[in-house]
């Protein structure tokens, strides 16, 4: 079984980069099943190219079919050079180019050659079916390229007579590439639709798969660089499951249009899932509203070691996690939209979002990992529980508010925008929370058992802007010694959804205006404009103006507004809200009503 960290080539580089930037606030070394310590660096960016370079790439293969081709008429097959016929079994015994056309109603085409070189199979309006085995199978070859011309079909039986080898309607024990401008419809009635025991590359064609188990599987790797895929699977949609080589067992998508409806994971990799480009739409386990059996966990995209997204469009509707990894998740570009029955994005060890757009339209917890770094991009989270949760992956049960901080757990925000709508804690760090840049807007819980902000360790803001509105029972502020100041307000009565609140200095100058989307009784605001020790007021009424982020604007019209609370910048009471850790930087309770 592959170790999670460090991974040969990828692991130390990938995990160290994802954990980077946390050393200022935690002794962030991460080890699992290994005596090697991962040392963090100042470079927090992990690119698709870095992840690809750490894996074994597919061998180069000439995709050009020879004009010197052998024609095989499936209606009336005859033996010729490189081809033998035994009843309804057609065997190709030599490298070369073979054009298959017509209908083989009950039989199989078998590629079995020890020749060095590529076997090119041109499926030219070919229809193959078998009542006993795989209709198109490759027991032995160097490399095989399937070219799609016209409209072709493959269909196997529900139970194979011989279960020792072939396990899919299109099965290859050699490296397999599928390309062309035609279409292929595959019915995997016994097990998988398309499967390669080595590697599988899909470079073109319109491919439709309906399989009892996995839709498309490449054991060593599955690379999609082009084409249009429509996969329906009882098991996983796209899958790679080599667990013996740390540089294999990955799924890589660099182009094409992929649509998946899977009973289990939409995309599953024993090691890494890498998305660089293309369009991927996944429904797993029936979608976010489906019931999940106790022994099932149908994720949208699952990479045991890592999931790395650098581009493209991902649309995920998952019964379990939208994106999940036992290791790390890095989103460095592209557009990701997730509706999840459990976590939107989950990485046991670390999660980094450095660019792109991430929109979690529904989830139990939006973003969850041991170490979370938000360095760029536009992030929106809707969660019934915590919006962002930095939690110890080894802990059992839910961390109580104000519990003991975990040294290697924390949340760091250095840039970008994040908007959270949460039923539980908005930004929840079971360790430290450090913010040096960016904008975070939280519409937090309406019940007093949770807080818009919940930090168990040091809570330091030295840059950026936070506005957090929610219930007051467990409300929390940055620490009293936070490098950048803040002001906090609690209200004597509930402020209704739709209320506009203006944060004003002592002279009535406006620092910010916020139009709420939910009821709230507390508000915390931190920015470079807040001066420690100065008095500020919260006034309701008027309007916001200009561009808004989660309802927050830099300007508004406070004419006719009413002051409903005042606060002194920088005032905090350590250990509030159920006992966050005391000491310098500990959290505090928002201040006074007028």
C-alpha positions in Angstrom: 0.0 0.0 0.0 1.3 3.4 -0.9 2.6 5.6 1.9 0.7 8.9 2.1 3.8 11.0 2.9 6.5 11.3 1.9 5.8 10.1 -1.6 8.9 9.2 -3.7 9.4 12.4 -5.8 5.9 13.9 -5.3 5.4 13.5 -1.6 8.1 15.6 0.0 7.8 18.3 -2.6 4.0 18.3 -2.8 3.2 17.9 0.9 6.0 20.4 1.9 4.7 23.0 -0.5 1.1 22.6 0.8 2.2 22.9 4.4 4.4 25.9 3.6 3.8 29.2 5.2 2.7 27.7 8.4 6.0 27.6 10.2 5.6 31.1 11.6 2.7 29.8 13.8 3.3 26.1 14.2 6.0 23.5 14.2 4.4 22.1 11.0 6.1 18.9 10.4 3.9 16.1 9.0 4.7 12.4 9.0 2.5 9.3 8.5 3.8 5.8 8.3 7.3 7.2 7.6 10.3 8.2 9.7 11.1 11.0 7.2 10.1 14.5 8.3 8.6 16.8 5.8 10.2 20.3 6.1 8.1 23.2 5.0 9.4 25.9 2.7 8.2 29.5 1.9 6.8 28.3 -1.5 3.2 27.4 -1.0 2.4 26.9 -4.7 1.9 23.4 -6.1 1.4 23.3 -9.8 -0.1 20.7 -12.0 3.3 20.4 -13.8 5.0 19.6 -10.5 2.5 16.9 -9.7 2.8 15.4 -13.2 6.6 15.4 -13.1 6.6 13.2 -10.0 4.6 10.5 -11.8 5.6 8.0 -14.4 4.4 9.5 -17.7 2.9 7.3 -20.4 5.3 6.0 -23.1 5.3 8.0 -26.3 3.3 6.1 -29.0 2.9 6.9 -32.7 -0.8 7.5 -33.2 -0.6 7.4 -37.0 -2.1 4.3 -38.5 -0.3 2.8 -41.5 -1.9 3.1 -45.0 -0.8 -0.5 -45.4 -3.7 -1.9 -43.4 -5.4 -5.3 -43.2 -9.1 -5.3 -43.6 -11.2 -7.5 -41.3 -14.8 -8.0 -42.3 -16.5 -9.0 -39.1 -19.5 -10.4 -41.0 -17.4 -13.0 -42.9 -13.9 -13.0 -41.4 -11.1 -14.9 -43.2 -7.5 -15.7 -42.2 -4.8 -13.6 -43.7 -1.3 -12.3 -42.8 -1.3 -11.6 -39.0 -4.9 -12.8 -38.6 -6.2 -16.3 -37.7 -9.9 -17.3 -37.5 -11.2 -20.1 -35.3 -15.0 -20.2 -35.3 -16.1 -16.8 -34.0 -12.7 -15.9 -32.5 -10.6 -13.6 -34.6 -7.0 -13.4 -33.4 -4.5 -10.8 -34.5 -0.9 -12.1 -34.1 1.3 -9.4 -35.4 1.9 -5.7 -35.0 0.4 -3.5 -37.8 -2.8 -1.8 -38.8 -6.1 -3.6 -38.9 -9.5 -2.1 -40.0 -12.5 -3.8 -38.4 -15.9 -3.2 -39.9 -19.2 -5.0 -39.9 -20.9 -7.0 -37.2 -19.6 -9.8 -35.0 -22.8 -10.9 -33.3 -21.3 -13.4 -30.9 -17.6 -13.7 -30.8 -14.4 -11.8 -30.0 -11.4 -10.1 -31.5 -8.3 -11.1 -29.7 -4.9 -9.3 -30.0 -2.2 -11.7 -29.0 1.3 -10.9 -30.3 4.8 -10.8 -28.9 6.0 -8.5 -31.6 7.6 -5.2 -30.7 5.6 -2.4 -32.1 2.1 -1.0 -32.1 -1.1 -2.8 -33.0 -3.5 -0.2 -34.6 -7.1 -1.2 -34.5 -9.4 0.9 -36.6 -13.0 0.5 -35.5 -14.9 1.5 -38.6 -18.6 1.2 -37.9 -17.8 -2.1 -36.1 -20.3 -3.9 -33.8 -18.9 -6.6 -31.6 -20.8 -8.6 -28.9 -20.1 -11.8 -27.0 -22.2 -14.2 -24.9 -19.2 -15.8 -23.2 -16.3 -13.2 -22.8 -14.9 -9.8 -23.7 -15.7 -9.0 -27.4 -12.4 -7.0 -27.8 -9.5 -8.1 -25.7 -5.7 -7.9 -25.7 -4.0 -10.7 -23.8 -0.5 -9.8 -25.1 0.9 -6.9 -27.1 3.5 -4.2 -26.9 1.2 -1.2 -27.3 -2.3 -1.0 -28.8 -4.0 2.1 -30.3 -7.8 2.0 -31.0 -8.8 4.4 -33.7 -12.5 5.4 -33.8 -14.1 6.0 -37.2 -17.8 6.0 -37.7 -20.1 4.6 -35.0 -19.0 1.4 -33.2 -20.3 -0.7 -30.3 -19.0 -3.3 -27.9 -21.1 -5.4 -25.6 -20.2 -8.3 -23.3 -22.2 -10.9 -21.4 -23.3 -10.8 -17.8 -21.0 -13.6 -16.8 -17.8 -14.8 -18.4 -17.1 -18.4 -19.1 -13.5 -17.9 -18.1 -12.9 -15.3 -15.4 -9.1 -15.6 -15.3 -8.1 -12.6 -17.5 -10.4 -10.3 -19.4 -12.7 -8.2 -17.1 -14.2 -5.6 -19.4 -16.0 -5.2 -22.7 -12.8 -3.6 -24.0 -9.9 -5.2 -22.1 -6.1 -4.8 -22.6 -3.2 -6.2 -20.7 -0.9 -3.8 -22.6 -0.8 0.0 -22.7 -3.9 1.2 -24.6 -4.7 4.4 -26.3 -8.0 5.4 -27.8 -8.2 8.2 -30.3 -10.1 9.3 -33.5 -13.2 11.3 -34.5 -15.7 8.5 -34.4 -17.9 7.1 -31.6 -17.7 4.1 -29.4 -20.6 2.8 -27.2 -19.6 0.2 -24.6 -21.8 -2.0 -22.5 -19.9 -3.6 -19.6 -22.6 -6.1 -18.5 -20.3 -8.3 -16.4 -17.8 -5.9 -14.8 -16.0 -2.9 -16.2 -16.6 -1.1 -19.5 -13.1 -0.3 -20.6 -10.1 -1.6 -18.7 -6.3 -1.7 -19.2 -4.1 -3.8 -17.0 -1.3 -1.3 -17.7 -1.9 2.3 -18.7 -4.8 3.8 -20.6 -4.9 7.1 -22.6 -8.0 8.6 -24.1 -7.0 11.2 -26.7 -10.1 11.5 -28.8 -13.5 10.1 -29.9 -16.9 10.2 -28.4 -17.1 7.4 -25.9 -20.2 6.3 -24.1 -19.8 3.6 -21.3 -22.5 1.9 -19.2 -20.9 -0.6 -16.8 -22.0 -2.8 -13.9 -18.8 -1.9 -12.0 -16.1 0.6 -13.0 -16.7 2.6 -16.2 -13.1 3.2 -17.4 -10.1 1.9 -15.6 -6.4 2.1 -16.3 -4.5 0.2 -13.6 -1.1 2.0 -14.0 -2.7 5.3 -15.1 -5.7 6.8 -16.8 -5.0 9.9 -18.8 -7.8 11.8 -20.6 -6.3 14.4 -23.0 -9.3 14.8 -25.4 -12.6 13.5 -26.6 -16.0 13.3 -25.1 -16.8 10.8 -22.4 -20.2 9.9 -21.0 -19.8 7.3 -18.3 -22.4 5.5 -16.2 -21.0 3.1 -13.7 -22.3 1.0 -10.8 -18.8 1.4 -9.2 -16.3 4.2 -9.9 -16.5 6.3 -13.1 -12.9 6.8 -13.9 -10.3 4.8 -11.9 -6.6 3.9 -11.5 -5.7 1.5 -8.8 -2.0 0.5 -9.0 -1.0 0.2 -5.3 2.5 -1.2 -5.9 4.3 1.7 -7.5 4.2 5.2 -5.9 4.6 6.9 -9.3 1.6 5.1 -10.8 -2.1 4.7 -9.9 -3.0 8.2 -11.0 -5.8 9.8 -13.0 -4.9 12.8 -15.1 -7.2 15.0 -17.1 -5.7 17.6 -19.5 -8.6 18.1 -21.9 -11.9 16.8 -23.2 -15.4 16.8 -21.9 -16.2 14.2 -19.3 -19.6 13.4 -17.8 -19.9 10.8 -15.0 -22.7 9.2 -13.1 -21.2 6.7 -10.7 -22.6 4.6 -7.9 -19.3 5.0 -6.0 -16.5 7.6 -6.6 -16.8 9.7 -9.8 -13.0 9.7 -10.2 -10.8 7.5 -8.0 -7.0 7.2 -7.9 -4.8 5.1 -5.7 -2.3 8.0 -5.8 -3.1 11.3 -7.5 -6.0 12.9 -9.4 -4.6 15.7 -11.5 -7.0 18.1 -13.4 -5.2 20.5 -15.7 -7.9 21.4 -18.2 -11.2 20.1 -19.8 -14.7 20.0 -18.5 -15.7 17.4 -15.9 -19.2 16.9 -14.5 -19.7 14.2 -11.8 -22.7 12.8 -10.0 -21.6 10.2 -7.4 -23.7 8.0 -5.2 -26.9 9.6 -6.5 -25.8 13.1 -5.6 -25.8 15.3 -2.5 -29.3 14.5 -1.4 -28.9 10.7 -1.6 -28.7 8.4 1.4 -25.3 6.7 1.9 -24.9 3.2 3.2 -22.7 2.8 6.3 -20.0 0.9 4.2 -20.0 3.4 1.3 -18.4 6.8 0.7 -19.2 7.9 -2.8 -17.0 10.9 -3.4 -16.9 13.1 -6.5 -13.2 13.1 -6.9 -10.9 11.0 -4.7 -7.1 10.7 -4.7 -5.6 8.7 -1.8 -2.4 10.7 -1.9 -3.4 14.0 -3.5 -5.9 15.9 -5.7 -4.4 18.7 -7.7 -6.5 21.1 -9.8 -4.8 23.6 -12.0 -7.4 24.5 -14.6 -10.6 23.4 -16.3 -14.1 23.2 -15.1 -15.3 20.8 -12.4 -19.0 20.4 -11.6 -19.5 17.9 -8.7 -22.6 16.6 -7.1 -21.6 14.0 -4.5 -23.3 12.0 -1.9 -20.2 12.1 0.3 -17.2 14.5 -0.1 -17.0 16.5 -3.3 -13.2 16.3 -3.4 -11.4 14.1 -0.9 -7.9 12.9 -0.2 -6.2 11.0 2.7 -3.3 13.3 1.9 -3.4 16.7 0.4 -5.6 18.8 -1.9 -4.3 21.7 -4.0 -6.5 24.0 -6.1 -4.3 26.4 -8.1 -6.7 27.4 -10.9 -9.8 26.5 -12.8 -13.4 26.6 -11.7 -14.8 24.2 -9.2 -18.5 24.0 -8.2 -19.5 21.4 -5.6 -22.7 20.3 -3.9 -21.8 17.6 -1.4 -23.6 15.5 1.1 -20.6 15.6 3.4 -17.5 17.9 3.1 -17.1 20.1 0.0 -13.3 19.7 -0.1 -11.5 17.4 2.4 -7.8 16.8 2.7 -6.7 14.8 5.8 -3.3 16.5 6.0 -3.5 19.7 4.1 -5.6 21.8 1.7 -4.4 24.8 -0.3 -6.4 27.1 -2.6 -4.1 29.6 -4.3 -6.1 30.6 -7.4 -9.2 29.8 -9.3 -12.9 29.8 -8.3 -14.3 27.4 -5.7 -18.0 27.5 -5.2 -19.4 25.1 -2.6 -23.2 25.5 -3.0 -24.1 22.9 -0.3 -22.2 20.8 2.2 -22.0 19.5 5.8 -18.6 21.1 6.2 -17.2 23.3 3.4 -13.4 23.0 3.6 -11.8 20.6 6.0 -8.1 19.6 6.5 -5.4 19.5 9.1 -3.6 22.6 7.7 -5.6 24.9 5.4 -4.0 27.7 3.4 -6.1 30.1 1.4 -3.8 32.2 -0.7 -5.9 33.4 -3.6 -8.8 32.9 -5.8 -12.5 33.4 -5.1 -14.1 31.0 -2.6 -17.7 30.7 -1.6 -19.0 28.2 0.9 -22.4 27.2 2.1 -22.3 24.6 4.9 -24.9 23.2 7.3 -22.1 22.8 9.9 -18.6 24.5 9.8 -17.7 26.5 6.8 -14.0 26.1 7.1 -12.6 23.6 9.6 -8.9 23.1 10.3 -9.0 20.0 12.4 -6.7 17.2 13.6 -7.2 14.3 11.2 -6.3 11.9 14.0 -8.9 13.3 16.4 -12.1 11.4 17.0 -15.4 13.2 17.4 -16.1 16.9 17.0 -13.9 19.4 18.7 -15.7 21.4 21.4 -15.7 25.1 21.1 -12.7 26.6 22.8 -11.0 23.2 23.2 -7.3 22.4 23.4 -5.4 23.6 20.3 -3.5 21.1 18.2 0.0 22.2 17.4 0.1 21.0 13.8 -3.4 22.2 12.9 -4.4 25.6 11.7 -5.9 28.0 9.1 -3.8 30.5 7.2 -5.3 33.2 4.9 -2.9 35.2 2.8 -5.0 36.4 -0.1 -8.1 36.0 -2.2 -11.7 36.2 -1.1 -13.7 33.8 1.0 -17.4 34.1 1.7 -18.9 31.6 4.2 -22.6 30.9 5.1 -22.5 28.4 7.9 -25.0 26.7 10.2 -22.1 25.8 12.5 -18.8 27.7 13.1 -17.9 29.9 10.2 -14.1 29.8 10.3 -13.1 27.1 12.8 -9.4 26.4 13.6 -8.8 23.7 16.2 -5.2 25.1 16.3 -3.9 28.5 15.1 -5.6 31.0 12.8 -3.3 33.5 11.0 -4.4 36.1 8.4 -2.0 38.3 6.5 -4.1 39.3 3.5 -7.3 38.7 1.6 -10.9 39.2 2.5 -13.0 36.9 4.6 -16.8 37.5 5.1 -18.7 35.1 7.4 -22.5 34.9 7.8 -22.3 32.5 10.7 -24.6 30.5 12.9 -27.9 31.9 14.3 -27.7 29.5 17.4 -25.6 30.4 20.4 -23.9 27.0 20.4 -21.5 28.0 17.6 -19.6 31.1 16.5 -18.8 32.9 13.3 -15.2 32.6 14.4 -13.9 29.7 16.6 -10.1 29.4 17.3 -8.5 27.2 19.9 -5.0 28.5 19.5 -3.4 31.8 18.7 -5.6 34.1 16.5 -3.5 36.7 14.8 -4.5 39.1 12.0 -1.7 41.2 10.4 -3.3 42.0 7.1 -6.5 41.7 5.1 -10.1 42.2 6.1 -12.5 40.0 8.2 -16.1 40.6 8.8 -17.9 38.0 10.8 -21.5 38.1 11.8 -23.5 35.5 13.7 -24.8 34.5 17.1 -23.2 36.1 20.2 -23.2 33.1 22.6 -19.8 31.8 21.3 -18.6 34.8 19.4 -14.9 35.3 19.2 -12.4 38.0 18.1 -8.8 38.0 17.2 -6.4 38.0 20.1 -5.7 41.1 22.1 -2.2 41.3 20.8 -3.1 40.7 17.2 -0.8 42.7 14.9 -3.8 44.3 13.2 -6.6 45.7 15.2 -10.3 44.9 15.2 -13.6 46.0 16.7 -16.4 43.8 17.9 -20.1 44.5 18.6 -22.9 42.6 20.3 -26.5 43.8 19.9 -29.3 43.9 22.4 -31.7 42.6 19.9 -31.5 40.3 16.9 -30.6 42.1 13.7 -32.7 40.6 10.9 -31.5 39.3 7.6 -31.3 42.1 5.1 -30.1 44.6 7.7 -27.4 47.0 6.6 -24.8 47.7 9.2 -22.2 50.5 8.9 -19.0 50.5 10.8 -18.2 54.1 11.7 -15.3 55.8 13.5 -15.7 58.5 16.2 -16.1 61.2 13.5 -18.8 59.3 11.6 -16.5 58.2 8.8 -17.5 54.9 7.3 -15.0 52.0 7.3 -17.3 49.4 5.9 -20.9 48.6 5.1 -22.4 45.2 5.3 -25.8 43.9 4.2 -26.6 40.7 6.0 -28.1 37.6 4.5 -29.0 36.1 7.9 -30.1 37.1 11.4 -27.2 38.0 13.7 -26.5 39.3 17.2 -22.8 40.0 17.0 -20.3 41.4 14.4 -16.5 41.4 14.3 -14.6 43.6 11.9 -10.8 43.7 11.4 -9.0 45.7 8.8 -6.0 48.0 8.4 -8.3 51.0 8.9 -9.2 50.0 12.5 -7.0 51.8 15.1 -6.4 50.1 18.4 -7.9 51.9 21.4 -10.3 54.0 19.2 -14.0 53.9 19.7 -16.2 52.7 16.8 -20.0 52.4 16.4 -22.3 50.1 14.5 -25.2 51.8 12.8 -28.1 50.1 11.1 -30.1 51.5 8.1 -29.1 53.2 4.9 -27.5 51.2 2.1 -24.3 49.7 0.7 -22.7 50.9 -2.5 -20.1 49.7 -5.0 -18.8 46.2 -5.3 -19.6 43.8 -2.6 -18.0 40.6 -1.3 -20.5 38.4 0.5 -22.5 41.6 1.4 -19.4 43.6 2.5 -18.6 46.9 0.8 -16.0 49.5 1.5 -18.7 52.2 1.2 -22.3 52.9 1.8 -24.8 55.6 2.7 -25.4 55.8 6.4 -27.8 58.7 6.2 -30.7 58.1 8.6 -29.0 55.1 10.2 -29.2 54.4 13.9 -26.3 53.6 16.2 -27.1 50.3 17.9 -23.8 49.3 19.4 -20.3 50.7 20.2 -16.9 49.0 20.7 -13.3 49.8 21.5 -10.8 48.5 19.0 -8.5 45.8 20.2 -10.5 44.9 23.3 -10.7 41.2 23.8 -11.2 38.8 26.8 -8.9 35.8 26.6 -10.5 32.4 26.9 -14.0 33.5 26.0 -16.7 31.3 24.4 -16.1 28.1 26.2 -12.4 28.4 26.8 -10.2 29.1 23.9 -6.5 29.0 24.9 -5.4 31.9 26.9 -2.1 33.8 26.7 -1.0 36.2 24.0 -3.1 36.1 20.9 -5.9 34.1 22.6 -9.4 34.8 21.4 -11.8 37.2 23.1 -15.5 38.0 23.5 -16.9 40.9 21.5 -17.5 44.1 23.5 -20.2 46.2 24.9 -23.7 47.2 24.0 -24.4 50.9 24.1 
